[in-house]
């Protein structure tokens, strides 16, 4: 097959590699607007760090002629048997409304070069109904082809369900969900994904692991929104428990561990922020088509307020943060990932600046120059600081000691990753820890 992958980001590029690796006879072409990224891929060089096995697979597949990249849709799309899109969908921070700008551009570009008989699969998470009501008419109008037949094209939705850093493992671990607009399109998509993916055996699933037919594109769209919105709502509940625990002097971690010892309780972990491309974003996509979902809306608002809550706790203990040097530890939205999408660092820095603190930011994955592009002053461990707030659970922070933070008056560990014994004599706050603990 000739397979085109549109957008070679942290999900799209590993997918392209997976497809090329599945069969030596496949021709896989990735198309991306970033010329620098395209050049790196064509050199067989990993364009971003942290994705397990990506570097070695690129080094093998590109020189063998099984994978290449281009900026030209006219090169990638004509004659393709399957097109897979993983173009980012953005959300307006103020309104929560989806911004389809990049996806619209990519869809128009592929439609201009579409040839009959192509399977088109959208993997970017979408509001329910988008595949049928937005992409189908747009592609039909521009291409002049009709969806639903081999003489036209087949359109399906099949959400990516992977985490950056472990994409190849997750592709094997989780069932591949597929929902088409017609039965024929669904059958074609199921056959395609069966040919490019392999799956781990999982006896606990209700049916064998593999490609699962969801019946409709709408069901597949909702499945991805539901599984991620569940996590945001669950974390919102955990954060509510944590805030109450702080008011009454209870360590919520002990409570959660006790609850989850019973098989019907699965309470998630509270923390200073919920970040990333998925958990804080997809509930807003769900709300775009179900605005009356008050549980979802309340959880999203509660989680968005956690950086402010954490900073307010630090302020209440010290009396004032004005003039104090405060180091925010972690620009990334989670540990071991060099990515700031919806990271809690933004809300934390803003809350500190509003209180007159001198804010510096540290992250082991970012250089000082990279941090400066966000408007932050970089902090080096070992430099004096009054307050430290752990925002991301990088493993390096588990090894922190007072020697790394001389002059420290307060440690607020928003991820419960530091060792209390390493901070003897200094108050240490956690989210839902009840009272401050001094080692």
Secondary structure, 3 states (H helix, E strand, C coil): CEEEEECCCCCHHHHHHHHHHHCCCCEEEEECCCHHHHHHHHCCCCCCCCCCCHHHHHHHHCCCCCEEEECCHHHHCCCCCEEEECCCCEECCCCCCEECHHHHHHHHHHHHCCCCCEEEEECCCCCCCHHHHHHHHHHHHHHCCCECCCCCEEEEECCCCCCCCCHHHHHHHCCEEEEECCHHHHHHHHHHHHHHCCCCCCCCCCCCCCEEECCCHHHHHHHHHHHHHHHHHHHHHHHHHHHHHHHHCCCHHHHHHHHCCCCCCCCCCCCCCCCCCCHHHHHHHHHHHCCCCHHHHHHHHHHHCHHHHHHHHHHHHHCCCCCCEEEEECCCCCCCCCCCCCCHHHHHHHHHHHCCCEEEEECCCCCHHHHHCCCCEECCCCCCCCEEEECCCCHHHHHCCHHHCCCCCEEEECCCCCCHHHHCCCEEEECCCCCCEEC
